[in-house]
Amino acid sequence: MYSVSEAAAKLGLTDRHVRFLLGKGEMRGTKLGHDWVVLNLDYKRKRRPKRRGKSEASQDGFRQKPDEIWTEGGL
């Protein structure tokens, strides 16, 4: 058995999200008075993580340079 804060720390979630999952029945637990007790940590994320955009996926974290390079005195 785990408290909400212990379960959140072990799963890498917030306390609020653990309480949300308990309320929806996606995580096994029981409510004792006003507090939740987590019975086990068997929780698997159902959604895929958010995808990163192209600019975030680059190694240096900056947007890729445009194909055309401008120089002074052109034309």
C-alpha positions in Angstrom: 0.0 0.0 0.0 1.2 3.5 -0.9 0.1 7.0 -0.1 -0.9 9.2 -3.1 2.4 11.2 -2.9 4.5 8.0 -2.6 2.7 6.5 -5.7 3.1 9.7 -7.6 6.8 9.9 -6.9 7.4 6.2 -8.0 5.3 6.6 -11.2 6.6 10.0 -12.1 3.2 11.6 -11.9 1.7 14.4 -9.9 -0.4 13.8 -6.8 -3.4 15.3 -8.5 -3.1 13.0 -11.5 -2.9 9.9 -9.3 -6.0 11.0 -7.5 -7.7 11.5 -10.9 -6.7 8.0 -11.9 -8.0 6.5 -8.7 -11.3 8.4 -9.1 -11.7 7.0 -12.6 -10.9 3.5 -11.6 -7.8 3.3 -13.8 -5.6 2.6 -10.7 -6.5 0.3 -7.8 -7.0 2.1 -4.5 -9.5 2.8 -1.8 -10.7 5.9 -0.1 -10.3 6.1 3.7 -12.2 9.1 4.8 -10.9 12.0 2.7 -7.6 10.3 1.8 -6.8 7.7 -0.9 -4.7 4.6 -0.4 -3.1 3.2 -3.5 -3.2 -0.6 -3.4 -0.8 -1.3 -6.3 1.3 0.6 -8.8 0.0 -1.3 -11.9 -0.7 1.6 -14.2 0.1 1.7 -17.9 -0.2 4.9 -19.9 -2.9 4.4 -22.5 -2.0 7.3 -24.8 1.2 7.8 -26.7 3.5 10.7 -25.5 3.1 13.9 -27.4 5.1 14.1 -30.6 7.9 16.7 -30.9 7.9 19.1 -33.8 10.8 19.2 -36.3 12.5 22.2 -34.7 12.5 20.5 -31.3 13.9 17.2 -32.7 17.1 18.8 -34.1 20.2 18.1 -32.1 21.1 21.7 -31.2 17.5 22.7 -30.4 17.4 25.5 -33.0 15.3 25.5 -36.1 17.0 24.3 -39.3 18.5 26.9 -41.5 16.6 27.9 -44.7 17.8 26.4 -48.0 18.6 29.8 -49.4 21.4 31.9 -47.8 21.2 35.7 -48.2 24.4 37.7 -48.6 25.0 41.4 -48.7 25.4 43.2 -52.0 23.5 40.6 -53.9 21.9 41.2 -57.3 
